[in-house]
Amino acid sequence: MSGRTPARACPERTCVGCRERAAKSELLRTVAIEGVCVPDPRGTLPGRGAYVHPALVCLDLAVRRRAFPRAFRVQGPLDTAELRGNVEAAETVAQQATP
């Protein structure tokens, strides 16, 4: 026995809003580009990334705690309007898919 488990390890990240650990695939990666917090669903944009659950509750917590500027290591507030629109659209699609 080599001590290896048959299941593959899944990368985990911490949500900057609720501070809970979750699988990387369950979280939405965000990147700061010129003072704007931009969603990066494919995970290919350059720069530091911060992960948040695609839920308005976690997004509001992150904004209230000023977690995005701290995670991106930038000074001053970041515009999260584009990120909020993306999360709202994702929640709307999820609600419509559930009968």
Secondary structure, DSSP 8 states (H G I E B T S, - for coil): -----SS----EEEBTTT--EEEGGGSEEEEEETTEEEE-TTS-SSS-EEEE-SSHHHHHHHHHTTHHHHHHT-SS--B-HHHHHHHHHHHHHHHHH--
